Amino acid sequence: MINPELIKKIATQNYNEVVSIRRHLHMNPELSFQEFETAKFVATKLKEMGVSFQDNIAGTGLVGIIKGKKDNGKVVALRADMDALPIQEENSNDYKSKNNGVMHACGHDAHTASLLGAASILNELKENFDGSIKLIFQPGEEKLPGGASLMIKEGALENPRPLSVIGQHVMPLISSGKVGFRSGIYMASTDELYLKVKGKGGHGAMPHLNIDPVLITSHLIVAMQQIVSRVTNPTMPSVLSFGKVIANGATNVIPNEVYIEGTFRTLNEQWRTEAHQHMLDLAHQLVQSMGGQLEFEIRKGYPALINDEELTAKAKNNAIDYLGSENVLDLDIWMAAEDFSFYSQVAPACFYRLGTRNESKGIISSVHTPTFDIEEDSLKIGAGLMAYLAIKELQ
């Protein structure tokens, strides 16, 4: 019987190696679907452990397998993502990014390091448990269509097929030493919105001779919010945000067109489909009523992430055994999105949060910011808890 203290002991022994792995990855980030050196690095680490794996899945993905003492028909998969973001790092630590304009600002370096750490623990203990554990190192979480969807299409969940998939994600809102779980619907779907409002540009002093796409766009952005505030059922949270507006005119020049990008997120797939049609109808009708023309593309992204209730309840209880009840939190719905949701569509899945905050050290920045960092002590839990949850799931 493998107890939590044994895994904690090994996780502590391996801690410096896991930190070294995380720092190497942090210094050498690669963008989505370009994780070539990262994949080679992961492959090298798996070879050093003697863990068999298949590479070149979905381009740069890898799937390892650790087989226990005997095959009891049970398989559990552990997943980590490997890609970084197009952000210029502003930290000044020794392990800051060496790649200009690219940064591990979402903790995927910690995810990959934790999974390699878990793999080392599991490989050391493989004569002490039955069943098999898949190790999924996935590219492209940050970019549509999502590396998870491609990994699944290329057979990452086959031969053998896991009974469950477990993933973790750093959370800078939670103190290091703690983790968080939520059963059922946890994270939102995500869709990308691309709009081009066309008018007739001209001199700003003579607007009556023009069809002003800037004015039309301003009305459009405000009007679109009624999709969320007046059309959506209040019991189904939705978010509609526009983060990019380009009107390339001047103080006295009205441009011919305005380009807009945004995101739509919700927790209900039926409403998601209905909302798409509401947005298209409203936008086209409004723009046409003001004399303009509209191009509107909705790129459907990740589905809502649903944590299997039975699996998540079991994982939470096992986390309490490992960390103590005071260090295991209940999470609220999170309107961000994750392509781990694709795994939750095809197998019972549990996606939980790893606390990485340390206010005394100033480690408080949110993900996707240029000053994001983690409290590295959290990597002991990142590796150890993952290994423990996998072993308990095989029992």
N, C-alpha and C positions, 0 to 999 in steps of 0.2 A: 504493500500500500504506500503510495507516494503522498507524503504530507506537505503542507505549505512551507514548513520550516526548511525542509530539504531543498525545495526550489528556491526559496529566498537565499539560502546559503550559496547555492551555485550562481544565482543572479548577482550576488555581491562579489563573488570571486571573479565573475566575468565582466564586472561593471566597467573597468578601465578600457577593456577591449571594445565594449559597446559604445562608450563615449568616443573612443578613437575613430570608430566607424562613422558615427554620426558627424563628427567634425570633418572627416575627410569628405563625406557627401555634401556637407554644408559649404565647404570651400570649393567644391566642383559641381555646382548645380547645372542641370540641363533641362531645357524646355520640353513640353509635352511631345511625345513621340520622337524625341531626339536623345533619349537617355542611353546612348551607345556606350559611353565610358562607364556610366553607372551600372549598366547591365553586366559589363565585363567585370567590374569590381565585385558585384554580388556573386557572379559565377565563380570567381576566384575564392571568395569566402566559403561558398558551399563546397567547393572541391577540397579546401583545406579541412573541412569538417568530415569529408567523406560522404556527403549527402548527394544522392543522385538527383539529377534535374534535367529538364528539357528547356532549351532556350529558343530564341527567335519566335516566340509566340506573340502575335499582334505586333510584330516588329522587334521590340526590345523587351518583351515580357519573358519571365521565367516561371516555371512551376517545379518545385522540388517535392520530394516524397521521403518521409521518414516512416519506416515500417517497424512496428513494435515486435514483441516477442513472438506473437502468433497472430494470424489473421482471424479476427472475430466478425468480419463483415462490416465493421464500423469504420467510417472515415470522416474526419473533420478537416475543414480547410481554414487556414489563417491567411489573411490578406494584408498586404502593404502596398501603397502607391509610391512611385519613385520620382515623379516629375516636379520641376520647380516653376516659378512664376517670372514673368518679364518685369521685374522690379529691381531698381538699383538699391543695393543694401546700404544703410546708413549707420550700421553698428561699427564699432571700432575694435572689436575683440580679435584675438589672434586667428580665429577660424572663420573670419568673414569671407564672403564670396570672392573668388578670384576671377569670376566671369562677369565682365561688364554688362550691367543691365539684366542680370539673371540672379535670382535669389530663392533659396528655400524659405519662403515667407509663409508657408502653410504647414510646416512641420513634417513634410513627407520624408525628409532626411531622418527624423526621429522615428517615423513609422518603419522605414526600411531597416534602420539600425536595431529597433526593437524586435522585428521579426527575425533578423539574423541572430540576435541574442536569444530569442525563444527557440530557434532552430538548434542552437548550440546546447541549450539545456535539454531539449527533447531528445537530441541525438545521444547525449550522455546517458539518458535514462531509458533508452528504448527497450532495454531488456526487462524493464520493470512495468511495462504496460502492453496491452494488446490493442490491435487495430493499427490504423495508419493516419498520418497527418500530412496534408498537402500544404505546401508553402507557396502562396501566390504573390509574386512580385510583379506589379502591374504598372504599365506606362499610362500616360495621358489622362490622369483623372481630371485635370484642369481644362480640358479642351474637348468640345464635341467631336465625334459622337461618344466620347468617353472610352478609355481603355478597357474598362470592365466589360462593356458590351462586346468589344472585339475579342477579348480573352475568352468570353463565354462562347462566341461563335467559332473560335478556333479550338474549342475542346478543353479548356482549362478545368472545367468541372466534370470531365469524363475520365474514365479509365484510370483510377476508380472514381465513381461519383460520390461526393461527400454528402453525408446526411445533414450537415449544417455548415455554415460559413460564418466566421467570426472576424471582425475587424475593429480596429481602434483608431481614434483620431485625437490629436492634442487639443487641449482646451485651455486657453490662457485666462479664462474667467474662473477656473477652478484651481485652487491651490495645489501645488505639488504634494504628492502623498495621498491624494484623493482621486476617485474615479466616479463617473456618473452613468446611469442606465435609464432607458425609457422603453417600455413595451409598446407595441402597436405603432401607429403612425408617428414618426419622429421628425423626418426632414422633408422639405418641400420638393416638388417637381421644379424644373427650371426650363424656360424657353427663352431664346434670344430673339429680339425684335429689331428689324432693320427697315427703316422707312426713308423714303425720299419724297419730299414735297416739292412739286414743280410749279413754278409760276412764270411770271414775265418780269425780268429785272429792268432796272433803269435808274434814273436820277432820283435821289431821295427827296428832292424838292418838288418832284412832280409825281406823287404816288397815284394820282388819278389816271395816269397813263400806263401804270404797271399793274401786275397781279402779284401782290407782295407775299412771297412764301414764308417770310419771317413772321408776319402777322398771322398767317394761316397756321403756322407751326405752333405759335404761342397759344392759340385757341385749341389746337388739337391736343397738346400736352395736358392742358387743364381739363378738357372735356373727357379725355381718356380715363381720368381718375374716377369718373362715375362708374366705371366697370367694377372697381373695388368698393367704392363707398355707397353705391345705390343699386347695383345689379347683383352683386354677390350676396348670397345668403350669409348673414352675420355669423352663422355657426361654422362656416367654411373659410378660414383665414386665407387671404390672398395678398400678394404684393405686386405692384406695378411701378417700376422705377425707370426713369430715363437718365442715363449717365453720360451721353455724348450727343451734342448738338453742334453741327458745323454750318454756319451761314457765312460763307466767305465773301461778304461784301465789304463795305467801308462806311465811314461816318455819313457819307452822302451817296452811297451806292447800294441799291437794293439788288441782291443777287437773284439769279434765275431759279435757284433751288436751295433747299436746306436738307441736310442729311442728319438722321437721328438714329441712335441705338439705345435699346433698353432691355429690360428683363421682366418676365412675368413668372410668378411662382404661386403655387397653391398646393393643397394637401388632398385634393379630391380629383381623381382622374376624369370623372364624368363632367364636373364643372370646368376642368381644364379645357376640354374639347369645346364646351359651350362658350366659354370665355373667348377662345380664339375667334369664333365666328362673330361674337359681339364686337370685338375689337376691330375686325376687318370691316364689318358693316358700318360701325360708327365712324371710323376714320375715313373711309371712302366717301360716305355721304357728306360729312362735314367739309372735307377738302373740296369736293365738287361744288358744294353750295356756295363756296367762297371763290369759285372760278379757277381753282387749281386742279392739278392732277397728282395722283399718288401711286407710288410703288411701295408695297408693304409685303415683306417676307417674314414669316414666323418659322424659325428653325426649332423644331421640337427637340428638346434636350432630355435630361434625365427624368425618370419617373419619381414619384414620391417614395421615400425610403420607409419601409415597414419592417419593424423588428418583430420577429416571431415571439408571441407572448410566452409560450412554454419555454423556449430556448433562452429568452432574455431573463425570465424569472429565475431559471436555473443558474445562469451565468452570474446574475446579481447575488444570489445566495452563496455561490462559490467565491465571489469577490469578497463578500463579508467574511467568509472563512479565512481568506488570505490576508485581508487588510484590517478587518474589524468593522463593525457596523457604522462607527463614527466617520469612517473614511469612504463610505459608499453612498452616493447621493442619488436622488431622483431628479431627472432632467425634465425641463419643459420642452414643448415643441420648438423646433429650430427652423426658421424659414430659409436658411441657407440650403444648398443642395449638394449632393454627393453621388458620384456614379456607383458607389457601393450598392445603391438602390437596385441596380440591375441584378446583382446577386440575390437580393431579397425578393425579386420577382420569380426566381426559378428554384430557390432552395430556402429552407428555414434559415434565417440570418439574424445576427446580433451585432449591432454597431454601437460601441460604447465610447465614452470620452475619458481621456487620460489628462488629469490636471497637471499643468506645467507652469503655474504662476508662482512667483516669489517676490512679493512687494518689497521686502527688505533689500533685495539685490536690484530692484528696479526692473524686474522682468515682468512687465505688465502690458506690453503692446499686443494689440489684436493681430490675428492672422491677416495676411494680405497687406501688411504695412511694412515699410522699409526698416523699422526698428524691431521687428518681431524676433524673439529668441525664446528659448525654453530653459527652465531650471533642469539641469542635466541629471540631478538626483532622481527625477521622474523616470529615467531610463531603466532604473532597477525594477520599477513596477511595470514599465512598458514591456520589458522582456519576460519577467517572472510571471506576472499575472496572465499574460497570453499563453505561456506554456502550461500553467496550472489549469486554465479554463479548457484548453484542448484536451488535456489528460482526463479531466473530470467528465468531459463530454463523451469520451470513449468508454467510460465505465458503465 
